[in-house]
């Protein structure tokens, strides 16, 4: 997805991180409902949730805002580019993509992979060195999340 400014990239990144926070909150609730609070997966997902909340905070600190029309257009473009899931997390729930542990982890892995790729692309397009450095750093953290999820998925 092409963005015209660092602020546009930050807006999309914020929306991606909001989705990640919601995803990991839902995943933790699923594990709790299954009585699996003490499993290593719960600790792993809790750590990832904390990371995603920190990413959201970092992006929000640099975001100075865009018009509602530009934000709406960017969100639609991100859905069309498969960066944001249509209908958000509730759309994924309605489609059954978060019905069980296996589907939830697969969905999360795709989201982490998309985030890392998107953040690298945005960093390459950014004229703001501070934002570019932040995007690359967070992309590396998303890579770690992806690796962790893939390792867990292989043992399912």
C-alpha positions, 0 to 999 in steps of 0.5 A: 500500500502506498502512503503519501506521508508519514502521518498516513503510515502512522494512521494505518499502523495505529489501526493495525495495532488496535486490531492486534490489541483486540485480537490478543485480548480476545485470544486470552479470553478464549484461553480463560474460558477454556480454563487454560490460564496456566499454559505457556501459550497464555504467557506468550500471548500476554507478552505479545499483547503488552508489546502490541499496546506499546507499539500502539502507544509509540505510533500514537505519540508520533501521530499528529492527525489527519482529516476524517475523510483522509482517515476513512479513505486510508482505512478503506484502502488498507482493507482493499490491500488486505492490510486491515481485515474487513469488518475488523475483529468482529468480521473475523469472528463472524467468519469463524477465523477465531473459533478455536486455538488453531484458527486463532493462532493462524489468524494472528500469524497472518496478522503479524506477517502482514504488520512486519511487511507493511511497517517495512514498506512504510519505513522505506516510504517515510521521509521522517527518520525517527518514524522510519526507525520506529517502524523498522524496530517494530517490524522486527518485534512483529517478526519475533511474534510471528516466529513464536506463533509459528512454533506454537502452531507446529506443535498443535 
